[in-house]
Amino acid sequence: MAANPAEWIHNTRQYVGEVRNEYRKVTWPNQKEYVGGTIGVIVVVGVLTLVLGVVDFALNQVLRLVVP
């Protein structure tokens, strides 16, 4: 890291300018895209929850048979 405060300020300004330029290149999704993505995530989470719930129930029943 630079010990000279003037160099530190110059590097900071350069970094912030580069971040600003990259931020301008970002393409944001429109409402239809992010609603579709949100619904997809909710569906995947629901399916995984159901599968893990069934596996948990089955393992619980097996353990009840094994451990009296």
FENHUUR-V290175 format. One record per pair of residues at least 12 apart in sequence whose C-alpha atoms are under 6 Angstrom apart, sorted by the first residue. I is the first residue (numbers start at 1). J is the second residue. Records with the same first field share a line. If there is no record, write none. Layout:
I=J ; J
This chain:
none
